[in-house]
Amino acid sequence: MKTVNYTEEQIKQIVEQYVAGITVEDIAAGLGKSVKSIVAKLAREGVYKAKTKVASARVTKADLVAQIANTLQLDPKSLESLTKASHEALEALSNKVMFNG
């Protein structure tokens, strides 16, 4: 015999609340269920939309070297070998040159 986690009424309530803009966390708290359980149920019902991750574009190493060269008023080709440095090192150098130059 299968245990029922959600009644038809609860499913209807969950879907209505989610469509109305209530957060998954608030719906879960109101029903005493886990967020994962609510998300799974909404996904099965075909209404859940995953949050999109916003990633900022990473500045290329070549662009960082160009920024450093411009700040120091140098020909970018003279610093070309700096592109072999780690991205983190170039960011640190660029910040130091730009804000203390």
Secondary structure, DSSP 8 states (H G I E B T S, - for coil): ----SS-HHHHHHHHHHHHTT--HHHHHHHHT--HHHHHHHHHHTT--------------HHHHHHHHHHHTT--GGGGGGGGGS-HHHHHHHHHHHHHH-
